[in-house]
Amino acid sequence: MFTLNCKGKLLVANEPLVMGIINITPDSFYEGSRFSGEDAILHQAEKMLAEGADILDIGGQSTRPGAEQVGIDEELDRVAKAIHAIHIRFPEAMISIDTYHSRVAREAVAAGASIINDITAGNADADMLNYSAGDGPSVDSGKQVSVLYTGKALPSGKVFESNVNTPGAKPIQFVVGKRSIIEGWDDGLRLFKKGGKGTLYIPAFLAYDAQQGPEGKPYANLMFDVEVVDVTDPPAQPNTKLIMPQPKNSPQANKGQTAPDKNKK
């Protein structure tokens, strides 16, 4: 048995899992897996989930022998809208993107995919595995982390904020698990240790949601290139001494009071 944390959803593999294949291509190997049009795609997704599919695998590029390869833009156009539609209709569904292009994977994750199914294991696109876990203390709840980052809006890729090579900027520092930062960061950084580097893809519902994002638009999907500079215990908080009510005639209760004048009548 093993478990996979897929963007906050726990996939438990204590028995064989079923993956439903939805190919948004005209030439995939198996004709019965080919679908086009949002209604047909949603109908098939609903059917597969009802029949017990644990994962829905969405592909926009045929990998059968002799298949003509389409460009990244066309592949992305095929899969991004489909993944978004499935994610909105079936928010609890575990969605996989079948691609070996990092840009397609990145935008598919932003659209709602939780798993990247790359048949080349990252060998076709060097940017697919832009991740190094690090070798220091692990990031976990209650730990204070210091992070260098560059934030980019999707799909434009435009940088909207960075503390890397920025005069006067310092690593952002916060305690994990206190929800003092957008939710996607709190969850994603737990995959790292001190010295780790990688990219966090933050879907809108874990970022600003309906609020205006970096480019002034609601439901903004974001990505952050991050480096975990340090992982420490947070500074100790000063002890707050509890003052308990004291009995009326105790020394503590009478402390600071003037004793009655015995000679006063």
Phi, psi and omega in degrees: 000141172212163179234149176236129174270107184254089181055044178091349176262133183265119176260113183261122180250075176258005175200166180305137179258152181252126177250122176270129184261122175238106180262122180262062183220156177270354191223023179294159187305314183258116184300326182291351179263358185270130179217151175212152183090135186300317182298316180294321180293315180294322178297316180292322177298315179298318180297314181295317180295320179295330181272002173108012179295132178272331183224142172251119183258119185252126180231145179234014182218119179287136178244018177291154179304129177084001181290143177283128182278133178264162180289164182298319181299317180292318178300316181295320179298326180290316191265326189298312181294321180295315180296317179299316181297317179295318181297320180291317183286322183232075188298338180270355182290141176271114185252135178245141175254124180265100182202158172240017176253127184295324181294319177296316180299314182301312184283333176292319177297318178297330181280344178139355178289149180244347183227141174253119180255095184252112184292346179262001180056037177084003183278340182277335183222114185297336181276355182295323183249058179277069187206133172223121189293331187093170184226016179258204178300145182282146172284129180205169180305136179089349179273145175268128182242149173242126190227132167267141184207157170229119182263136180230143176274146176248144008268002187291330184077009182287131178289128178246344180195143179201145171242023177257126180054035178248121182306129177082350182280147179235160175304140175287140186230129179201167180262124182293137178094355180269358181055040178266005181216168184303145191302322181299326177292312183305321181279314186295324183292344179292349177279353187250164168238174176303133182092354181288148178225145178179193181233130175259126175256117188249109176292159187307319186289349174253008180241252185261352178056233185282350177288160179293131178272194185302329181260017177080013181245144175286166178054047182276127172273140187231160170222147180227123168278122188234153171223123180276106184282323183205150175225117184222171168283143179293155178302144179295136178277143179299140180291134176259115183284124179279128179257111183270146175301139182249153175303150186304319187263011180284157178301324181295321182291327182269357183299130178090354179268147179280127179295142179301141178281113183296333183274352182279132181254000000 
